[in-house]
Amino acid sequence: DIPSLCKSTPTHSLSPFCSLISKLNDASVSDVPPVTCIVSDGAMSFTLKAAEKFGVPEVLFWTTSACGLLCYLQYRHLVERGYTPLKDMSYVTNGYLDTKTDWVPGMKDIKLRDFPSFIRTTDPNDVMLNFIQTETAALPRASALILNTFDALEQDVLDAISAIQPCTYTVGPLHLMMNQIQDHRLKSMSSNLWKEEFSCIDWLDTKEPNSVVYVNFGSITVMTAKQLTEFAWGLANSKKPFLWIVRPDMVVGDSAMLPAEFVTDTKNRGMLASWCPQEEVLKHPAIGGFLTHNGWNSTLESISRGVPVICWPFFAEQQTNCRYSCVEWGIGMEIDNDVKRDEVEVLVRELMDGEKGKEMRRNALEWKKKAEEAASSVGGSSRVNLDKLVDDVLLAKY
């Protein structure tokens, strides 16, 4: 329940957080050095009060894309200009969301549908609509901002964000940066909510290069049983090999049960798993495309591996990531929220065999090269930014 979490965190977290810092700073009970800086999630701005109390620098790490953050920074303006809350929920489907905005710095002709989904409410007291405004308003108070992106990917957006928080550091793609670390103690760190099934890698080893469609809607996305069925038959009718991650809790109010006929029809060319080591999958030579929810980690990982995408955004800034994947970066095609099997089939075939798919793959490979350059230990922009962040901000007291 994300809204409940966002409502309770700023209310109940500051006091125990300050108590923790006090204990860490008390040499009589702590055997670690005192706290000299705080790095917190961008959506936990209550930590700024702790940083001010203890006189240490505070860095906010927004784990979204830069374009997603810039859109969140516009929420206050969207409310002031009357774009949201919506007059009624018919505005979600009547074409209103196709309204273009021409006043967002760094974003040309972005539509309302491209803003993070929390504006799609009729309630002026909506938890997420107001939480986002509160958290983004705190950004200028931070000592610095960290973003998991790289300069070449979102430069115009980053310029606009830097006008709000001048000390903005791009340090991504972080998974490429992590791969350079030789300390094997860190290799066991994981943020997965599900157990990974490594057998899918063995299965991919049996497939031809660029032949497999990888399907994964992330750890939170849910859908109706009808949508699941439409995706299933679209994949089956495309006749393409696929690796599909189907979480047990992916269907709203039910278990994720696929039609028996689908399982029989695709048993020789499809593999189903409940979770997988995604970075390993995306860099596998058999993967030719990615049907994704456009979460930022998934989007950045696909960019870093040169894999084109079909986008089915679910919520939050996934809509923004979808727009940038399709329009700005040229690596994606969007599928309608009201998913139909015929559309799935057509887009999968285009992704794997069509001229549009070939163009997207070329673009994705160009972005892969730029991502690797940014993360390079020799003069890479993100590596340079990380060193500057440590020297100029995190170690500022020294």
C-alpha positions as a printed NumPy array, in Angstrom:
array([[  0.   ,   0.   ,   0.   ],
       [  2.219,   2.799,  -1.308],
       [ -0.09 ,   5.724,  -0.37 ],
       [ -0.281,   4.532,   3.249],
       [  3.496,   4.201,   3.372],
       [  3.958,   7.696,   1.955],
       [  1.47 ,   9.09 ,   4.457],
       [  3.004,   7.434,   7.512],
       [  6.728,   7.785,   6.737],
       [  7.094,  11.57 ,   7.241],
       [  4.82 ,  11.412,  10.289],
       [  6.52 ,   8.641,  12.233],
       [ 10.114,   8.341,  11.007],
       [ 11.941,  11.495,  12.103],
       [ 12.108,  10.79 ,  15.831],
       [ 13.543,   7.248,  15.615],
       [ 15.908,   8.382,  12.864],
       [ 17.291,  11.15 ,  15.08 ],
       [ 17.583,   8.677,  17.956],
       [ 19.62 ,   6.369,  15.73 ],
       [ 22.014,   9.159,  14.77 ],
       [ 22.413,  10.182,  18.422],
       [ 23.35 ,   6.614,  19.345],
       [ 25.817,   6.356,  16.476],
       [ 27.402,   9.634,  17.57 ],
       [ 27.684,   8.588,  21.228],
       [ 31.193,   7.177,  21.645],
       [ 30.224,   5.558,  24.944],
       [ 27.774,   3.153,  23.266],
       [ 28.892,   3.123,  19.637],
       [ 31.99 ,   1.547,  18.116],
       [ 31.599,   3.27 ,  14.732],
       [ 32.677,   6.764,  13.628],
       [ 30.14 ,   9.573,  14.097],
       [ 27.726,  10.422,  11.3  ],
       [ 29.258,  13.056,   9.013],
       [ 26.698,  13.023,   6.184],
       [ 23.281,  11.624,   5.315],
       [ 22.23 ,  10.108,   2.001],
       [ 18.509,   9.416,   1.837],
       [ 15.865,   8.467,  -0.655],
       [ 14.41 ,  11.518,  -2.363],
       [ 10.985,  10.613,  -1.013],
       [ 12.24 ,  10.715,   2.584],
       [ 12.836,  14.427,   2.957],
       [ 12.129,  14.24 ,   6.695],
       [ 15.833,  13.357,   6.958],
       [ 16.65 ,  16.958,   6.04 ],
       [ 15.435,  18.02 ,   9.477],
       [ 17.812,  15.512,  11.035],
       [ 20.71 ,  16.788,   8.937],
       [ 19.955,  20.348,  10.033],
       [ 19.719,  19.252,  13.665],
       [ 23.083,  17.468,  13.623],
       [ 24.825,  19.947,  11.331],
       [ 25.809,  17.502,   8.592],
       [ 25.323,  17.643,   4.812],
       [ 22.297,  15.842,   3.376],
       [ 22.134,  14.36 ,  -0.119],
       [ 18.814,  13.297,  -1.625],
       [ 18.953,  10.309,  -3.962],
       [ 15.932,  10.338,  -6.258],
       [ 15.787,   6.84 ,  -7.732],
       [ 13.549,   7.928, -10.607],
       [ 14.695,   9.016, -14.04 ],
       [ 15.63 ,  12.67 , -14.345],
       [ 12.653,  13.19 , -16.66 ],
       [ 10.391,  11.58 , -14.066],
       [ 11.71 ,  13.874, -11.331],
       [ 11.311,  16.964, -13.503],
       [  7.684,  15.996, -14.109],
       [  7.144,  15.548, -10.372],
       [  8.591,  19.02 ,  -9.864],
       [  5.771,  20.342, -12.07 ],
       [  2.959,  18.948,  -9.896],
       [  2.572,  22.227,  -8.012],
       [  2.294,  24.12 , -11.291],
       [ -0.199,  21.603, -12.682],
       [ -2.408,  22.171,  -9.637],
       [ -2.019,  25.952,  -9.791],
       [ -2.881,  26.001, -13.507],
       [ -5.951,  23.82 , -12.984],
       [ -4.783,  20.744, -14.909],
       [ -5.27 ,  18.532, -11.868],
       [ -7.258,  17.343,  -9.946],
       [ -9.457,  16.176, -12.822],
       [-13.081,  17.304, -12.936],
       [-14.178,  13.675, -13.161],
       [-12.656,  10.343, -14.136],
       [-13.993,  10.552, -17.69 ],
       [-11.046,  12.903, -18.299],
       [ -8.747,   9.865, -18.2  ],
       [-10.316,   8.443, -21.367],
       [-11.975,  11.37 , -23.206],
       [ -8.809,  12.758, -24.813],
       [ -8.057,  15.348, -22.134],
       [ -4.751,  13.668, -21.278],
       [ -3.557,  14.379, -24.836],
       [ -3.387,  18.075, -23.894],
       [  0.112,  19.411, -24.595],
       [  2.029,  21.655, -22.215],
       [  4.532,  24.177, -23.562],
       [  5.813,  25.668, -20.324],
       [  7.883,  22.863, -18.791],
       [ 11.609,  23.714, -19.061],
       [ 13.633,  21.027, -20.781],
       [ 10.543,  19.232, -22.092],
       [  9.032,  20.081, -25.456],
       [  5.329,  19.415, -26.097],
       [  4.964,  16.935, -23.267],
       [  1.364,  15.774, -22.86 ],
       [ -0.576,  15.372, -19.634],
       [ -0.61 ,  11.598, -20.209],
       [  3.199,  11.666, -20.058],
       [  3.259,  13.063, -16.524],
       [  3.508,  10.556, -13.663],
       [  0.128,   8.942, -13.122],
       [ -0.697,  10.48 ,  -9.737],
       [ -2.233,  13.519, -11.473],
       [ -5.056,  11.215, -12.638],
       [ -7.191,  11.889,  -9.6  ],
       [-10.323,  13.907,  -8.852],
       [ -9.461,  14.329,  -5.168],
       [ -7.632,  17.536,  -4.14 ],
       [ -6.628,  15.699,  -0.946],
       [ -5.176,  12.71 ,  -2.806],
       [ -2.274,  11.345,  -0.76 ],
       [  0.151,  10.854,  -3.638],
       [ -0.655,  14.14 ,  -5.385],
       [  0.135,  16.062,  -2.211],
       [  3.012,  13.865,  -1.044],
       [  4.888,  14.439,  -4.299],
       [  4.467,  18.211,  -3.989],
       [  5.778,  18.167,  -0.42 ],
       [  8.794,  16.004,  -1.225],
       [  9.857,  17.901,  -4.342],
       [  9.518,  21.241,  -2.55 ],
       [ 12.272,  20.075,  -0.193],
       [ 14.788,  19.516,  -2.987],
       [ 16.475,  22.976,  -2.82 ],
       [ 17.176,  22.468,   0.905],
       [ 19.431,  19.481,   0.267],
       [ 23.196,  19.829,  -0.006],
       [ 23.048,  17.916,  -3.28 ],
       [ 20.936,  15.668,  -5.487],
       [ 21.978,  12.263,  -6.83 ],
       [ 20.357,  10.751,  -9.931],
       [ 20.861,   7.29 , -11.406],
       [ 21.217,   8.453, -14.992],
       [ 23.952,   9.817, -17.235],
       [ 24.434,  13.227, -18.789],
       [ 24.123,  12.291, -22.457],
       [ 20.768,  10.575, -21.921],
       [ 18.826,  13.43 , -20.29 ],
       [ 20.884,  16.595, -20.729],
       [ 18.039,  19.083, -21.354],
       [ 16.111,  17.724, -18.39 ],
       [ 19.196,  17.82 , -16.18 ],
       [ 19.799,  21.451, -17.095],
       [ 16.264,  22.272, -15.94 ],
       [ 16.7  ,  20.369, -12.67 ],
       [ 20.048,  22.071, -12.029],
       [ 18.259,  25.426, -12.079],
       [ 16.346,  24.194,  -9.01 ],
       [ 19.156,  22.24 ,  -7.317],
       [ 22.541,  23.396,  -8.685],
       [ 24.438,  20.582,  -6.945],
       [ 23.037,  17.763,  -9.075],
       [ 25.221,  14.706,  -9.651],
       [ 24.482,  12.04 , -12.264],
       [ 26.172,   8.792, -11.219],
       [ 24.558,   6.161, -13.449],
       [ 23.961,   3.654, -14.727],
       [ 24.706,   2.454, -11.203],
       [ 24.621,  -1.222, -12.127],
       [ 27.46 ,  -0.588, -14.602],
       [ 29.353,   1.348, -11.941],
       [ 28.825,  -1.498,  -9.458],
       [ 30.251,  -4.002, -11.907],
       [ 33.61 ,  -2.224, -11.642],
       [ 33.893,  -2.858,  -7.898],
       [ 36.37 ,  -5.618,  -7.131],
       [ 35.267,  -6.141,  -3.517],
       [ 33.34 ,  -9.411,  -3.774],
       [ 31.648,  -8.842,  -0.425],
       [ 29.282,  -6.485,  -2.235],
       [ 28.257,  -9.008,  -4.859],
       [ 25.721, -10.593,  -2.52 ],
       [ 23.742,  -7.37 ,  -2.153],
       [ 20.311,  -7.586,  -3.771],
       [ 17.058,  -5.645,  -3.832],
       [ 14.931,  -8.373,  -5.411],
       [ 11.545,  -9.058,  -3.827],
       [ 11.369, -12.547,  -5.345],
       [ 13.716, -15.527,  -5.569],
       [ 15.553, -15.584,  -8.883],
       [ 15.283, -18.652, -11.116],
       [ 18.658, -19.087, -12.811],
       [ 17.412, -21.963, -14.977],
       [ 16.167, -19.348, -17.425],
       [ 19.796, -18.55 , -18.313],
       [ 20.382, -22.181, -19.27 ],
       [ 17.249, -22.024, -21.412],
       [ 18.463, -18.847, -23.135],
       [ 21.749, -20.597, -23.908],
       [ 19.821, -22.879, -26.282],
       [ 18.365, -20.009, -28.329],
       [ 19.654, -18.131, -31.362],
       [ 21.043, -14.57 , -30.988],
       [ 18.391, -11.806, -30.84 ],
       [ 15.57 , -14.351, -31.08 ],
       [ 13.866, -14.181, -27.663],
       [ 11.329, -11.664, -26.349],
       [ 11.862, -11.015, -22.636],
       [  8.653, -10.09 , -20.781],
       [  8.75 ,  -8.692, -17.254],
       [  6.38 ,  -6.143, -15.71 ],
       [  8.384,  -5.637, -12.532],
       [  7.734,  -6.434,  -8.893],
       [  4.677,  -4.218,  -8.29 ],
       [  2.66 ,  -4.025, -11.526],
       [ -0.677,  -5.831, -11.455],
       [ -3.219,  -6.486, -14.192],
       [ -6.613,  -8.057, -14.723],
       [ -7.057, -11.69 , -15.693],
       [ -8.286, -10.494, -19.091],
       [ -5.136,  -8.428, -19.672],
       [ -2.976, -11.412, -18.714],
       [ -4.844, -13.574, -21.215],
       [ -4.503, -10.988, -23.987],
       [ -0.757, -10.729, -23.418],
       [ -0.51 , -14.52 , -23.431],
       [ -2.282, -15.032, -26.746],
       [ -0.492, -12.081, -28.319],
       [  2.826, -13.706, -27.467],
       [  1.616, -17.104, -28.644],
       [  0.321, -15.76 , -31.953],
       [  3.584, -13.914, -32.648],
       [  5.283, -17.337, -32.897],
       [  8.414, -15.837, -31.287],
       [ 10.376, -17.51 , -28.474],
       [  9.786, -15.747, -25.165],
       [ 10.894, -15.691, -21.547],
       [  7.979, -14.42 , -19.464],
       [  8.224, -13.534, -15.784],
       [  4.805, -14.201, -14.234],
       [  4.638, -13.375, -10.522],
       [  2.046, -15.328,  -8.508],
       [  0.485, -12.038,  -7.332],
       [  0.409, -10.321, -10.723],
       [ -3.354, -10.597, -11.276],
       [ -5.675,  -8.344,  -9.259],
       [ -7.671, -10.381,  -6.749],
       [ -6.609, -13.743,  -8.152],
       [ -3.627, -15.977,  -8.836],
       [ -1.841, -15.58 , -12.147],
       [ -3.303, -18.54 , -14.048],
       [ -2.532, -18.783, -17.756],
       [ -4.865, -20.605, -20.166],
       [ -3.972, -24.295, -20.448],
       [ -4.211, -24.048, -24.233],
       [ -1.614, -21.269, -24.199],
       [  0.816, -23.346, -22.146],
       [  0.394, -26.295, -24.507],
       [  0.705, -24.167, -27.641],
       [  3.943, -22.474, -26.524],
       [  5.694, -25.244, -24.567],
       [  8.423, -25.643, -27.193],
       [  9.26 , -21.96 , -27.577],
       [  8.314, -20.264, -24.318],
       [  9.629, -20.318, -20.77 ],
       [  7.712, -19.115, -17.728],
       [  9.399, -18.13 , -14.454],
       [  8.308, -16.302, -11.304],
       [ 11.465, -14.133, -11.25 ],
       [ 14.895, -13.991, -12.846],
       [ 18.32 , -12.305, -12.641],
       [ 17.287,  -9.482, -14.959],
       [ 20.692,  -7.951, -15.625],
       [ 22.018, -11.37 , -16.65 ],
       [ 18.995, -11.906, -18.887],
       [ 19.216,  -8.541, -20.641],
       [ 22.883,  -8.958, -21.483],
       [ 22.336, -12.464, -22.861],
       [ 22.887, -12.56 , -26.652],
       [ 19.62 , -14.463, -27.19 ],
       [ 17.507, -11.497, -26.041],
       [ 16.157,  -9.472, -28.957],
       [ 13.584,  -7.279, -27.214],
       [ 11.974,  -6.445, -23.882],
       [  8.256,  -6.051, -23.116],
       [  8.418,  -3.905, -19.986],
       [  6.455,  -1.755, -17.526],
       [  9.122,   0.953, -17.887],
       [ 10.215,   1.101, -14.289],
       [ 13.405,   3.15 , -14.216],
       [ 15.717,   0.293, -13.247],
       [ 14.362,  -1.864, -16.069],
       [ 14.496,   0.996, -18.557],
       [ 18.074,   1.922, -17.676],
       [ 19.183,  -1.713, -17.712],
       [ 17.702,  -2.213, -21.182],
       [ 19.44 ,   0.952, -22.411],
       [ 22.73 ,  -0.224, -20.923],
       [ 22.443,  -3.548, -22.741],
       [ 21.265,  -2.159, -26.08 ],
       [ 17.864,  -3.876, -25.944],
       [ 14.823,  -2.195, -27.607],
       [ 11.512,  -2.215, -25.743],
       [  7.749,  -2.44 , -25.979],
       [  6.321,  -0.214, -23.241],
       [  3.285,  -0.933, -21.055],
       [  3.605,   1.581, -18.196],
       [  1.617,   0.897, -15.047],
       [  1.889,   3.87 , -12.682],
       [  4.019,   6.695, -11.263],
       [  6.745,   8.019, -13.592],
       [  6.627,   4.899, -15.767],
       [  4.438,   6.946, -18.123],
       [  7.23 ,   9.507, -18.434],
       [  9.857,   6.827, -19.001],
       [  7.656,   5.376, -21.733],
       [  7.372,   8.713, -23.494],
       [ 11.117,   9.252, -23.441],
       [ 11.836,   5.687, -24.579],
       [  9.515,   6.053, -27.564],
       [  9.912,   9.715, -28.534],
       [ 13.233,  11.051, -27.257],
       [ 15.506,   8.01 , -27.273],
       [ 13.929,   6.087, -30.153],
       [ 14.195,   2.688, -28.499],
       [ 10.548,   1.852, -27.803],
       [  6.963,   1.403, -28.939],
       [  3.975,   1.824, -26.619],
       [  1.16 ,  -0.659, -26.243],
       [ -2.302,   0.563, -25.243],
       [ -3.326,   0.116, -21.604],
       [ -6.443,  -1.696, -22.833],
       [ -4.242,  -4.441, -24.188],
       [ -5.451,  -6.543, -27.136],
       [ -3.827,  -9.744, -28.36 ],
       [ -3.718,  -8.545, -31.964],
       [ -1.763,  -5.431, -30.975],
       [  0.636,  -7.494, -28.868],
       [  1.251,  -9.823, -31.803],
       [  1.85 ,  -6.965, -34.253],
       [  4.218,  -5.08 , -31.949],
       [  6.209,  -8.18 , -31.011],
       [  6.674,  -9.066, -34.676],
       [  7.706,  -5.484, -35.452],
       [ 10.099,  -5.428, -32.51 ],
       [ 11.817,  -8.63 , -33.574],
       [ 11.668,  -8.507, -37.386],
       [ 10.355,  -5.15 , -38.615],
       [ 12.136,  -2.068, -39.919],
       [ 11.   ,  -0.066, -36.9  ],
       [ 12.447,  -2.749, -34.644],
       [ 15.769,  -2.647, -36.48 ],
       [ 15.922,   1.133, -36.11 ],
       [ 15.127,   0.861, -32.4  ],
       [ 17.874,  -1.729, -31.969],
       [ 20.404,   0.533, -33.682],
       [ 19.401,   3.403, -31.4  ],
       [ 19.561,   1.165, -28.334],
       [ 23.082,   0.056, -29.218],
       [ 24.151,   3.691, -29.566],
       [ 22.766,   4.449, -26.113],
       [ 24.514,   1.336, -24.769],
       [ 27.814,   2.746, -25.982],
       [ 27.117,   6.118, -24.346],
       [ 26.081,   4.455, -21.085],
       [ 29.329,   2.489, -20.997],
       [ 31.318,   5.637, -21.719],
       [ 29.589,   7.47 , -18.858],
       [ 30.346,   4.668, -16.396],
       [ 33.941,   4.206, -17.531],
       [ 36.524,   4.31 , -14.758],
       [ 38.723,   6.381, -17.074],
       [ 37.143,   9.805, -17.449],
       [ 33.528,   8.66 , -17.577],
       [ 31.134,  11.509, -16.736],
       [ 29.336,   9.538, -14.023],
       [ 32.587,   8.336, -12.478],
       [ 33.895,  11.911, -12.395],
       [ 30.611,  13.079, -10.837],
       [ 30.761,  10.379,  -8.167],
       [ 34.278,  11.414,  -7.165],
       [ 33.198,  15.067,  -7.029],
       [ 30.17 ,  14.162,  -4.93 ],
       [ 32.335,  12.396,  -2.371],
       [ 35.012,  15.096,  -2.241],
       [ 32.839,  18.216,  -2.439],
       [ 29.75 ,  17.156,  -0.477],
       [ 29.991,  13.926,   1.496],
       [ 33.436,  14.741,   2.901],
       [ 32.794,  18.479,   3.111],
       [ 33.303,  18.541,   6.892],
       [ 36.863,  17.349,   6.336]])
